[in-house]
Amino acid sequence: MDAFVDFFVQWGYWGLFVGSFIAGSVIPLSSEAILVVCVGPLHLDPWICLWAALAGNVAGPATGWGIWAKWNG
């Protein structure tokens, strides 16, 4: 768990975006847990965290859909 938190301490909002992107696309990961870590212990701005998580959760599936659509033309 410490390595998980350390990643978000170093990456901040970008880490939240990347984690949400991955959670929304390939790996079953809880983006809500990432959001709680960023808002809770890290004391990042909740509104910016919400928008970063939203962007990652939309971009992840959109990317997956785009790859699927290209392969299945």
C-alpha positions, 0 to 999 in steps of 0.5 A, spaced: 500 500 500 505 504 501 508 504 494 501 505 491 501 511 495 508 513 494 506 513 486 500 518 487 505 523 492 510 523 486 505 524 480 499 527 483 493 529 479 497 526 473 497 519 477 490 520 478 489 520 471 493 515 469 490 510 474 483 512 472 485 511 465 488 504 466 482 502 471 477 504 465 481 500 460 485 494 461 486 492 468 481 491 473 483 497 478 478 501 483 479 508 481 474 510 486 480 508 491 485 512 487 480 518 488 480 517 495 487 516 496 488 523 492 483 527 496 484 524 503 491 523 505 494 527 500 490 533 501 489 534 493 484 539 491 477 535 490 474 538 484 481 537 480 481 530 482 474 529 480 476 532 473 482 528 473 478 522 474 473 523 470 477 524 464 481 518 465 475 514 466 472 517 459 479 516 455 480 509 457 474 506 455 474 511 449 481 508 447 479 501 448 473 502 443 478 506 438 482 500 438 477 495 437 473 499 432 480 499 428 481 492 428 474 490 427 473 495 421 
